[in-house]
Amino acid sequence: MSGPLNAAFDIRPAAEATAALPGVIARGLGRSYGDAAIGRNNTLDATWLNRMQGFDPDTGLLTTEAGVSLADIIATFLPRGYFPCCVPGTRFVTVGGMIASDVHGKNQHNHGTFGDHVEWLTLALPDHRVVRCSRNENAELFTATIGGMGLTGTILSAGFRLKQVETGWIRQNTHVARNLSEAVALLHQTASATYTVAWIDVLARGASLGRSLVLEGEHARKDQLPWGDVPFPHARNGRIGVPTDMPSWMLNATTVKAFNELYYRNGARKADRTVLVPWDAYFFPLDGVANWNRIYGRRGFVQHQCVIPDAKAESVVSEILERISSHGAGSFLAVLKRLASGSGLMSFPMEGLTLALDIPLSDKLMPLLAEIDALVVEAGGRMYLAKDATQSPETFVAGYPQLDQFQRLRNEIGATGQMASKLSERLGI
């Protein structure tokens, strides 16, 4: 693919809507867990901005419109030997959403967020202008847009880098951590690996509090595949699924504890040996289960993700796990990772540990999350806006020290009040 950006026709409706519709926010594939992509008054569908416009195989620079999905990018370029430099936990997200949330993956500690690999973007502003932003051109606006949750304008297109890979397989090694201290130590010891992540048993208690499976991964070379293996396997595309909402009584501390025990033991059997895992199962395990959210029943669940600075990370995560276990708030999906600092003005990552939890919604959950938020704020951490549905304005302000600069820029470009989501309304951005 090759060719210059030609957006004169297709971007006009999005640019006009950005300036004309009050309280508007752009929405991609709707994978934010909270209210970030719901407009205060109007929501702009960006998925029709879905063209890939150019690719340079020598540099790996891909130019796309903002509504192009990560799934389409991988399907197009992985068979050609290219893979995104950073991916989140689902491939059903758009380029614009990845920039606005400044998504991070299992390699953020070494290779940064998605925004670190964006060379430039075009942005529709509330004053009818369409501007190009990069680290050298409209640099402050560029930095504010990466991680800015769509509140600086509507992202129309972007140029970002892909990296070359020889196969679509990951060489995965599993390490067993008997408790949280061992998990934290293993995350430090495996920090040189390209990808590291820990699944953590949130209901384990006592001496087993925080027991985990720490997974490290590397892109496999062709000469590391068994003879006959297909170098670039296809995605599973939800071959299995949850056909209906599960009854709420089926998801409780007892059933989650049983599941976690089985998962931990199964992972322990694979410890200290290398296995080949196809790319989709490694990066996007839930994408292989259609309607997986139905496991949580009609009431649904809340995802909560925080990051805690290194100095207090282990003690605060330990306290969070103690409180979750005491409340019996089970979570199938609980992930612990190391993070490095982000580059966007409002980017989530900082040097420390991030803990992500999926917790079934219940009457006692909101007070528990308020307790957890207080622990995070006291330790100097913050919550991830792309997964936030519950934090208070006070918690948000405490966690994002560059908010005043972000607000000043929004005022200067006329975005305050015009670019607005339910999230920005709730948090007073």
Secondary structure as UniProt FT lines:
FT   TURN            8..11
FT   HELIX           12..20
FT   TURN            22..23
FT   STRAND          24..27
FT   TURN            36..37
FT   STRAND          42..45
FT   TURN            47..48
FT   STRAND          52..56
FT   TURN            57..60
FT   STRAND          61..65
FT   TURN            66..67
FT   HELIX           70..77
FT   HELIX           78..80
FT   STRAND          82..84
FT   HELIX           95..101
FT   TURN            106..107
FT   HELIX           108..111
FT   HELIX           114..117
FT   STRAND          118..124
FT   TURN            126..127
FT   STRAND          130..134
FT   HELIX           139..145
FT   TURN            146..147
FT   TURN            149..150
FT   STRAND          154..164
FT   STRAND          169..177
FT   HELIX           180..189
FT   TURN            190..192
FT   STRAND          195..200
FT   TURN            202..203
FT   HELIX           206..208
FT   TURN            209..210
FT   STRAND          212..219
FT   HELIX           222..224
FT   TURN            227..228
FT   STRAND          240..241
FT   HELIX           248..250
FT   HELIX           253..269
FT   STRAND          274..278
FT   HELIX           279..283
FT   HELIX           285..288
FT   STRAND          289..290
FT   HELIX           292..296
FT   TURN            298..299
FT   STRAND          301..309
FT   HELIX           310..327
FT   STRAND          334..339
FT   TURN            345..346
FT   STRAND          352..360
FT   TURN            363..364
FT   HELIX           365..378
FT   TURN            379..380
FT   STRAND          382..383
FT   HELIX           385..387
FT   HELIX           393..399
FT   TURN            401..402
FT   HELIX           403..412
FT   TURN            413..414
FT   TURN            416..418
FT   HELIX           422..427
//
